[in-house]
Amino acid sequence: SGNIGIGTTTPTKLLNIYGSQDTTALTPGQTTVGIEISNNISTAVPSREGTIVFSQFGGINTSQYAAISGIVTGSSAQQQIGNLIFSTKQAVSDTSLTPRMTITPGGNIGIGTTNPVGALTVLSGKVGVGTFSPQTNLEVVSTEDTNATLTLRNVSTGAAAGAYISVRNDVGSLADFGIGLS
C-alpha cells in the first residue's frame, strides 16, 4: 500500500507510529513514543533547529504553505531553550513563509511578532472576542441575554489595587460607564 509503520505491521496512513509506553506520569518530552527532530549543526544562537513543513509538491519552496519551526534562542552546553514559531503564506504569489505566531520559552504568545513581551502580544490586525469580523482593533461581542460587561481590573495589592474600568450594558437599560466602581 506504500504506507510505513513504526511499531505496527498494519499502517493505515502514509506514516503510522505506534508505541506502548504509559505516559500519564511523564511531562512533555519525556516519552519514548513520538517524533524528535534534531539538527546537530553547531551555529550561533539563534538558529533554526527543526521544522515541519507543509507543502503540496515536496522540495519546492514555492509550494510550501505552512510550517512549524523550533528556533534555539539560548544555549548552555547540551541544554537549549527556544521559540516555537508557526508560519504561513498569505497569498498564492508569496515566495516565502511569514512567521504569524510565536510561543517563547517563558510561555509568552505573540501574534504578528516573533518577540512577545507579555503573556499575549498582538501587533497586527483586529482582535475579536465573540465575533468573526471585528470592526475595531479590539471588539468584544456578547450574545447572552444577560448583562454584558467588559472589565479591566487591577488585582494587585499595591497602590493601584482595586482600580478598574467597567463598561456594562444591563438588560433593559442604556450602557453604564464606570471608573473605580465596585
C-alpha positions in Angstrom: 0.0 0.0 0.0 3.0 2.3 0.3 2.3 3.1 4.0 5.1 3.0 6.5 4.5 1.6 10.0 6.8 2.0 13.0 5.7 -0.2 15.8 2.9 -1.7 13.7 2.7 -4.1 10.7 -0.6 -2.7 9.5 -0.2 1.1 9.0 -3.4 2.8 7.8 -1.8 6.2 6.9 1.4 7.1 4.9 3.2 7.0 8.2 1.9 5.5 11.5 3.9 5.5 14.7 2.7 3.3 17.5 4.1 2.9 21.0 3.0 1.2 24.2 4.5 3.5 26.9 2.2 4.7 29.7 2.8 8.4 29.5 0.4 9.6 32.2 3.1 10.3 34.8 5.5 11.9 32.3 5.9 15.6 31.4 6.0 16.5 27.7 9.2 15.4 26.0 9.9 12.5 28.4 8.1 9.8 26.4 9.9 7.5 24.0 6.7 7.5 21.9 6.8 10.3 19.3 8.9 12.1 16.8 12.1 14.1 17.5 13.6 16.5 15.0 17.3 17.2 15.7 19.8 19.3 13.9 23.4 18.6 15.0 24.8 21.7 13.3 26.7 23.9 15.7 25.8 27.5 14.8 25.4 30.7 16.8 22.2 31.3 18.7 19.5 32.0 17.4 19.4 29.2 14.9 16.7 27.2 13.2 16.9 23.7 14.7 14.0 21.8 13.2 11.0 22.5 11.1 7.9 20.6 10.0 7.0 22.0 6.5 3.6 21.6 4.9 3.9 21.5 1.1 1.8 20.5 -1.9 4.8 19.5 -4.0 7.7 18.3 -1.8 11.0 20.1 -2.0 9.8 23.1 -4.0 9.9 26.3 -1.8 7.1 27.9 -3.7 4.8 25.0 -2.9 5.3 25.3 0.9 2.2 26.9 2.5 2.8 26.5 6.3 5.5 25.4 8.8 6.1 24.9 12.5 9.6 25.6 13.5 11.7 25.3 16.6 14.3 28.0 17.0 17.1 27.8 19.6 17.2 31.2 21.4 19.6 30.3 24.3 22.1 27.5 24.9 24.5 26.3 27.6 26.5 23.1 26.9 23.9 20.5 25.9 20.9 22.5 27.3 18.8 24.7 25.0 15.7 26.9 25.1 13.8 28.1 22.1 10.8 29.5 20.5 8.1 27.6 18.6 7.1 29.6 15.5 4.0 29.0 13.3 4.4 30.4 9.7 2.1 30.6 6.7 1.8 32.3 3.3 -0.9 34.9 2.9 -1.2 34.9 -0.9 -0.6 32.2 -3.5 2.0 34.6 -5.1 4.1 34.7 -1.9 7.5 33.0 -2.4 8.3 32.5 1.3 6.6 31.8 4.6 6.0 34.6 7.2 6.0 34.0 11.0 2.5 34.5 12.3 2.6 33.2 15.9 5.4 32.7 18.3 5.5 30.9 21.7 8.6 31.7 23.8 10.3 29.5 26.4 8.6 31.6 29.1 5.1 30.9 27.6 4.5 34.3 26.1 2.5 34.2 22.9 3.0 36.7 20.1 0.7 37.2 17.1 2.2 39.4 14.5 5.5 39.4 16.4 8.3 37.0 17.0 9.3 38.7 20.2 6.2 38.9 22.5 6.9 40.8 25.8 3.8 39.8 27.7 1.6 36.8 28.1 -0.2 37.7 24.9 1.1 40.3 22.5 -0.9 41.1 19.3 0.8 43.6 17.0 -1.2 43.4 13.8 -4.8 43.1 12.8 -8.0 43.3 14.6 -8.9 41.1 17.6 -12.4 39.8 18.1 -13.9 38.0 21.0 -17.3 36.6 20.3 -17.2 37.8 16.6 -15.7 36.6 13.4 -15.5 40.1 11.9 -14.3 42.7 14.4 -14.8 46.3 13.2 -12.3 47.9 15.6 -8.8 47.0 16.9 -10.5 45.2 19.9 -14.1 44.2 19.7 -15.9 42.1 22.4 -19.4 40.9 21.4 -21.8 39.2 23.8 -24.7 37.2 22.5 -26.1 36.5 26.0 -29.5 37.7 27.1 -27.9 38.6 30.5 -25.7 41.6 31.4 -22.7 42.1 29.0 -19.7 43.5 30.8 -16.2 44.3 29.8 -13.9 44.9 32.8 -10.3 45.9 33.0 -9.2 45.4 36.7 -6.1 45.6 38.7 -6.0 42.8 41.3 -2.6 43.7 42.7 -2.1 44.5 46.4 -0.1 47.7 45.6 -1.2 51.4 45.4 -3.4 50.7 42.4 -5.2 47.8 44.0 -8.9 47.6 43.1 -8.7 50.2 40.3 -10.6 49.2 37.2 -12.7 50.4 34.3 -16.0 48.7 33.6 -18.3 49.1 30.7 -21.6 47.4 31.2 -24.9 47.1 29.3 -27.6 45.9 31.7 -30.7 44.3 30.1 -33.4 46.9 29.8 -31.2 49.9 30.3 -28.7 52.1 28.5 -25.0 51.4 28.7 -23.3 52.3 32.0 -19.7 53.5 32.2 -18.0 53.4 35.5 -14.4 54.2 36.7 -13.5 52.8 40.0 -17.0 51.5 40.8 -17.5 48.3 42.8 
